[in-house]
């Protein structure tokens, strides 16, 4: 999802954390509105939310699953498309407006207008700021790239994607998630 500058005023990251505007990320001192959402993007986002939430409930792992929720990385203020927070971090941070680190498990649903370099940079940023695993979901190409600090695995149509470090045991057919 590409972010587009909405205002010329430069805010501090601390100001953004106190009152994060809906779906506006704080990137290099500017508020950038997330755009490029389509019906397909929204459907895949909802599917991933549903499947992660159902799994964390049925497996007894607990925690919370969110969509479009603000977090702070080491450099920026972000809104991952889907994110999972462990029970321990829910207990510690669950009542804050903004998570002061990246979510342990984040997903970005990539739109056709997103630049590969930007999406990869965002995944790297999440991993450097507390994420253990990032999913880059490409609905148009039917690819899901799962990135951890140690690995990068590509899952394609006809395969089963699985979590690598967070929500152990979760897996789903790529085609089912992206239908």
URSUL-V337678 format. One record per residue. RES is the residue in three letters. SS is DSSP state (helix for helix, strand for strand, loop for the rest). PHI is phi in radians with two decimals (none if undefined). D_CENTER is the distance of its C-alpha to the mean C-alpha in whole Angstrom. Layout:
res:RES ss:SS phi:PHI d_center:D_CENTER
res:RES ss:SS phi:PHI d_center:D_CENTER
//
This chain:
res:UNK ss:loop phi:none d_center:11
res:UNK ss:loop phi:-1.37 d_center:13
res:UNK ss:strand phi:-1.86 d_center:14
res:UNK ss:strand phi:-2.09 d_center:18
res:UNK ss:strand phi:-1.04 d_center:20
res:UNK ss:loop phi:-1.92 d_center:21
res:UNK ss:loop phi:-2.47 d_center:24
res:UNK ss:loop phi:-1.57 d_center:26
res:UNK ss:loop phi:-1.14 d_center:26
res:UNK ss:loop phi:-1.63 d_center:25
res:UNK ss:loop phi:-1.77 d_center:23
res:UNK ss:loop phi:-1.48 d_center:22
res:UNK ss:helix phi:-1.10 d_center:19
res:UNK ss:helix phi:-1.11 d_center:21
res:UNK ss:helix phi:-1.11 d_center:22
res:UNK ss:helix phi:-1.08 d_center:18
res:UNK ss:helix phi:-1.15 d_center:17
res:UNK ss:helix phi:-1.25 d_center:21
res:UNK ss:loop phi:-2.63 d_center:20
res:UNK ss:loop phi:-1.24 d_center:16
res:UNK ss:loop phi:-1.14 d_center:17
res:UNK ss:loop phi:-0.96 d_center:15
res:UNK ss:loop phi:0.93 d_center:13
res:UNK ss:strand phi:-2.10 d_center:14
res:UNK ss:strand phi:-1.46 d_center:13
res:UNK ss:strand phi:-1.80 d_center:15
res:UNK ss:strand phi:-2.28 d_center:16
res:UNK ss:loop phi:0.91 d_center:19
res:UNK ss:loop phi:1.48 d_center:21
res:UNK ss:strand phi:-2.11 d_center:20
res:UNK ss:strand phi:-1.47 d_center:18
res:UNK ss:strand phi:-2.08 d_center:16
res:UNK ss:strand phi:-1.42 d_center:16
res:UNK ss:strand phi:-1.25 d_center:13
res:UNK ss:loop phi:-2.42 d_center:15
res:UNK ss:loop phi:1.55 d_center:15
res:UNK ss:loop phi:-1.21 d_center:14
res:UNK ss:loop phi:-2.25 d_center:17
res:UNK ss:helix phi:-1.03 d_center:18
res:UNK ss:helix phi:-1.10 d_center:16
res:UNK ss:helix phi:-0.99 d_center:13
res:UNK ss:helix phi:-1.11 d_center:13
res:UNK ss:helix phi:-1.13 d_center:15
res:UNK ss:helix phi:-1.12 d_center:12
res:UNK ss:helix phi:-1.04 d_center:10
res:UNK ss:helix phi:-1.12 d_center:12
res:UNK ss:helix phi:-1.05 d_center:14
res:UNK ss:helix phi:-1.11 d_center:11
res:UNK ss:helix phi:-0.98 d_center:10
res:UNK ss:helix phi:-1.04 d_center:14
res:UNK ss:helix phi:-1.21 d_center:15
res:UNK ss:helix phi:-1.12 d_center:12
res:UNK ss:helix phi:-1.14 d_center:14
res:UNK ss:helix phi:-1.05 d_center:17
res:UNK ss:helix phi:-1.16 d_center:17
res:UNK ss:helix phi:-1.12 d_center:17
res:UNK ss:helix phi:-1.28 d_center:19
res:UNK ss:helix phi:-1.22 d_center:22
res:UNK ss:loop phi:-1.46 d_center:21
res:UNK ss:loop phi:1.36 d_center:22
res:UNK ss:loop phi:-1.29 d_center:19
res:UNK ss:loop phi:1.23 d_center:18
res:UNK ss:loop phi:1.59 d_center:16
res:UNK ss:strand phi:-2.42 d_center:13
res:UNK ss:strand phi:-2.02 d_center:10
res:UNK ss:strand phi:-2.29 d_center:9
res:UNK ss:strand phi:-2.12 d_center:8
res:UNK ss:strand phi:0.77 d_center:8
res:UNK ss:strand phi:-2.00 d_center:9
res:UNK ss:strand phi:-1.36 d_center:10
res:UNK ss:strand phi:-2.54 d_center:10
res:UNK ss:strand phi:-1.84 d_center:12
res:UNK ss:loop phi:-1.70 d_center:12
res:UNK ss:loop phi:-1.09 d_center:15
res:UNK ss:loop phi:-2.10 d_center:16
res:UNK ss:loop phi:-2.36 d_center:14
res:UNK ss:strand phi:-1.91 d_center:12
res:UNK ss:strand phi:-2.19 d_center:9
res:UNK ss:strand phi:-2.27 d_center:7
res:UNK ss:strand phi:-1.06 d_center:3
res:UNK ss:strand phi:-1.12 d_center:4
res:UNK ss:strand phi:-2.45 d_center:5
res:UNK ss:strand phi:-2.58 d_center:5
res:UNK ss:strand phi:-2.08 d_center:8
res:UNK ss:strand phi:-2.09 d_center:11
res:UNK ss:loop phi:-1.14 d_center:14
res:UNK ss:helix phi:-0.98 d_center:18
res:UNK ss:helix phi:-1.11 d_center:19
res:UNK ss:helix phi:-1.31 d_center:16
res:UNK ss:helix phi:-1.07 d_center:17
res:UNK ss:helix phi:-1.09 d_center:20
res:UNK ss:helix phi:-1.40 d_center:20
res:UNK ss:helix phi:-2.17 d_center:17
res:UNK ss:loop phi:-1.03 d_center:17
res:UNK ss:loop phi:-1.84 d_center:19
res:UNK ss:loop phi:-1.44 d_center:18
res:UNK ss:loop phi:-1.20 d_center:17
res:UNK ss:loop phi:-2.34 d_center:14
res:UNK ss:strand phi:-1.20 d_center:13
res:UNK ss:loop phi:-1.39 d_center:15
res:UNK ss:loop phi:-2.68 d_center:12
res:UNK ss:loop phi:-1.31 d_center:9
res:UNK ss:loop phi:-1.24 d_center:8
res:UNK ss:loop phi:-0.99 d_center:10
res:UNK ss:strand phi:-2.27 d_center:7
res:UNK ss:strand phi:-2.18 d_center:3
res:UNK ss:strand phi:-2.32 d_center:3
res:UNK ss:strand phi:-2.05 d_center:4
res:UNK ss:strand phi:-1.56 d_center:8
res:UNK ss:loop phi:-1.52 d_center:10
res:UNK ss:loop phi:-1.64 d_center:13
res:UNK ss:loop phi:-1.06 d_center:17
res:UNK ss:loop phi:-1.57 d_center:17
res:UNK ss:loop phi:-1.27 d_center:15
res:UNK ss:loop phi:-1.57 d_center:16
res:UNK ss:helix phi:-0.97 d_center:15
res:UNK ss:helix phi:-1.06 d_center:16
res:UNK ss:helix phi:-1.18 d_center:14
res:UNK ss:helix phi:-1.17 d_center:11
res:UNK ss:helix phi:-1.15 d_center:12
res:UNK ss:helix phi:-1.09 d_center:13
res:UNK ss:helix phi:-1.15 d_center:9
res:UNK ss:helix phi:-1.07 d_center:9
res:UNK ss:helix phi:-1.10 d_center:12
res:UNK ss:helix phi:-1.08 d_center:11
res:UNK ss:helix phi:-1.03 d_center:9
res:UNK ss:helix phi:-1.10 d_center:11
res:UNK ss:helix phi:-1.31 d_center:14
res:UNK ss:loop phi:-2.06 d_center:13
res:UNK ss:loop phi:2.09 d_center:12
res:UNK ss:loop phi:-1.27 d_center:10
res:UNK ss:loop phi:-1.77 d_center:12
res:UNK ss:strand phi:-2.70 d_center:10
res:UNK ss:strand phi:-2.28 d_center:7
res:UNK ss:strand phi:-1.82 d_center:7
res:UNK ss:strand phi:-1.88 d_center:8
res:UNK ss:strand phi:-1.81 d_center:10
res:UNK ss:strand phi:-1.93 d_center:13
res:UNK ss:loop phi:-1.06 d_center:15
res:UNK ss:loop phi:-1.16 d_center:18
res:UNK ss:loop phi:-1.66 d_center:18
res:UNK ss:loop phi:1.01 d_center:17
res:UNK ss:strand phi:-2.05 d_center:16
res:UNK ss:strand phi:-2.29 d_center:13
res:UNK ss:strand phi:-1.81 d_center:12
res:UNK ss:strand phi:-1.80 d_center:12
res:UNK ss:strand phi:-2.07 d_center:12
res:UNK ss:loop phi:-2.16 d_center:13
res:UNK ss:loop phi:-1.13 d_center:16
res:UNK ss:loop phi:-1.82 d_center:18
res:UNK ss:loop phi:-2.36 d_center:17
res:UNK ss:strand phi:-2.42 d_center:16
res:UNK ss:strand phi:-2.18 d_center:17
res:UNK ss:strand phi:-1.83 d_center:17
res:UNK ss:strand phi:-1.96 d_center:17
res:UNK ss:strand phi:-2.18 d_center:19
res:UNK ss:loop phi:-0.88 d_center:21
res:UNK ss:loop phi:1.60 d_center:23
res:UNK ss:loop phi:-1.91 d_center:22
res:UNK ss:strand phi:-1.95 d_center:20
res:UNK ss:strand phi:-1.57 d_center:16
res:UNK ss:strand phi:-2.46 d_center:16
res:UNK ss:loop phi:-1.22 d_center:14
res:UNK ss:loop phi:-1.85 d_center:15
res:UNK ss:loop phi:-2.33 d_center:15
res:UNK ss:loop phi:-1.98 d_center:13
res:UNK ss:loop phi:0.95 d_center:14
res:UNK ss:loop phi:-0.91 d_center:18
res:UNK ss:loop phi:1.65 d_center:19
res:UNK ss:loop phi:-1.31 d_center:17
res:UNK ss:strand phi:-2.67 d_center:17
res:UNK ss:strand phi:-2.76 d_center:18
res:UNK ss:strand phi:-1.12 d_center:19
res:UNK ss:helix phi:-0.97 d_center:17
res:UNK ss:helix phi:-1.09 d_center:20
res:UNK ss:helix phi:-1.19 d_center:19
res:UNK ss:helix phi:-1.16 d_center:15
res:UNK ss:loop phi:-1.67 d_center:16
res:UNK ss:loop phi:-1.24 d_center:19
//
